Amino acid sequence: MPRPTVVCIAPVRNEAWIIGRFLASASRWADRIILADQGSTDGTREIARRFPKVRMIDNPGTAYDEHQRQSLLIAEARKIAGPRLLFSLDADEALSADAFGAESWAGVLAAAPGTTIVLPWVNLRPGLADCWRAPAGKAVAYADDGAEYRGAVIHGGRLPRGPSGATLRPAAGVLLHYQYADWERMISKHRWYQCFERLRDPERSAVDLYRQYHHMDAVDAGRIEPVQASWFAAYEAAGIDMKSIPKQDVYWYDREVLQWFARHGTGPFARQAVWDVDWDAIAGKTGQTGTFRDPRNALEKLMHLWLRTTQTRTYHPLVRLGDRLLKAAGW
């Protein structure tokens, strides 16, 4: 069987802070890189043009829709003739440099069509000295057999799934996740997620949204482990900066949340835990006009205090009972 073309696909939107690292590292192992850009305005597209393996396509959608953008990427990748190995990453991820040992990588390249490749998903913490692993790992690649892609609008799978359900877990390598390395950016993104979810599904429990988008506040200390130098070494030896984290004063997520506030008012978002920042001050930095003060009443603030102080004990019987009572009361 001929060697498959290794295709890295990724959706992007305003990823200038990390896209250079992503493309430099992916260019070391991918034969082709396909990006679907959704209206970036921060220089993402200009940076991408520096990398000869990159093909940039437009994601014309105006709404956030993971299924639509992944379908677009997979369809574009399938225009490449012959056997294909599809790697689906986000711009804030990178395959660790030790994933390409001869035996391990050879096994990945030889995976039978319909096989899903799963790697440990390592969440890098600020400072990049330590991290924690997601319990189940992450499906990062698929030996393409043309199977239908079935995803979801948000937090769905990124790749097709073959009828056999075959899975390969290579002996070497992890998927490095940089989202938490910039804690402020991550918090901004999670505020955006909560507001997006409120608009998409107004009936969804505010308690469930809080628990989901504050999971990083409840990582047990026993799960924290040191970062391994081998994850970066070969990249750094090639001159790729794998550790600097540029900061921004205002993130695009905040700009879009302010647009939602302007369109819908702040009231519909009172039960979302997004009031940890001064939105009027952020609006001033972005040039947006309007007043965006905290709309919560005393009870809503008390409920957010309960959620915050119990986040590390969500499986305690009393906390679970409290959550059920809150949801029964419309939370």
Steps between C-alpha positions, in 0.01 A plus 500: 500500500646842407587748774199723575513874451505653848253789498463734796169688509412783737234770534636845580365832610727775633781265599797732439615444858589135427449418130871537419591235757220275384601515135874474565455186709236344272721565196756262653270197470207584267518476122213745456335749737149629435362793698138617491503865601186666633564867445824554690596866537815471712759391243434125518468468124816702435703279736361185337621614158860461618465122515520320164304192608193706595185526294259761636131468424219728613242396755208719385283426803414794721400289802704264715441151363760228552315250282490738206866598521626143549287381207659772289852395602443128452345555158800708395746238630318229305583677177853366547530177304615172647509376860476776759572530870295789636629679809251746648646752743408842631748786462576490874619140477815323383615141473787451743841474340551147633200367303716421199719217622558259215296208633211703643460729196531206262209336679290815457580520128413132457161524677225323308231718340228574752742517796485787748831609657471616862767682702510622860371859512735708714376837629798731550472735797628860522878505493508165313679328788214265578175368357209262546364232269141461385380159621396348167759638260416662166422359158757685290511311170303271273621260233249620247260251345242753382267443796235763562596773746247554777571779741315761701468877505712518816737257674445226243751256354741640246540196276297223336459173682532175309247218535759271660575746781868401477727711721877535515677649802865554402766424759658845464374854480235723653278782373617827656216740580601863550157640589568515874853635458341843453258491792343839428433408139343171611272678749396740224426207270294325768297816561432500126397132509254560784335789317493307173335205672242728660403642161502160332300316767329739743354207696834348588578504871725783619633258762611254232658779298694620802625152587605431141685823437677513836627142501860630497441645849445149636804313367628289788857580603583132469440520124759772444823366348822658371532588133749274322786660311469235227161644401675813367863404442507414129286801411718735702812349343349601164462857623125490576390701804276262692466685830443875470141611559424851365243692699216719375320782674162407351403170338265465205270289718438806719422715198238252381344466847464879509326487163255246644441724801431793268257291294316314776568703813692367799190364678478169309855420617452580869527133604817438302821539696647767273496793742854461634617788279406864449323485165473878478880524526545235230250682280704816542812322377322369193319820411159343549232727639233422757470408867563139594466488877451184703123422481494245782284540806613397849362147465674441168830616648445264793437210263822573314683508834358153578612366164847649532566379855372147430668446163772280649240278672241442230473128583430556869142386580404836651635693202318271259182549700550877494549493122183297453302745713639795302404339171154418632466871578580592139879520517 
